[in-house]
Amino acid sequence: MATLHNLDLPDDLYEQLQELATAKESSINAQLITLLQNGLSVAQEQRMAEQKRQNVAQLLEESRRRREQLPTDIEWPDSTAMIREDRDR
């Protein structure tokens, strides 16, 4: 396990960390590790959510481009007539 040394914390932040550790009945080190883990997991979730938003935007753009490339002069058969023809068989 890696070790951090000489971490300079402002006094008020250290006091808050001490109070939190006392309230949770844990050491300052354990509480600091928990806070770092929680903060990093939130940051990772935010990155993943942003990537999903970008992927959706890319998919929508690709869909729009493909739709624009479709020929517009095609006469599509009437689906009602096709269904009627199938039923009459």
Contacts in CASP RR format, 6 or more apart in sequence:
PFRMAT RR
TARGET T0000
AUTHOR 0000-0000-0000
METHOD contacts of the structure
MODEL  1
MATLHNLDLPDDLYEQLQELATAKESSINAQLITLLQNGLSVAQEQRMAE
QKRQNVAQLLEESRRRREQLPTDIEWPDSTAMIREDRDR
9 17 0 8 1.000
17 28 0 8 1.000
17 31 0 8 1.000
17 32 0 8 1.000
17 35 0 8 1.000
18 28 0 8 1.000
20 31 0 8 1.000
21 27 0 8 1.000
21 28 0 8 1.000
21 30 0 8 1.000
21 31 0 8 1.000
24 31 0 8 1.000
26 34 0 8 1.000
END
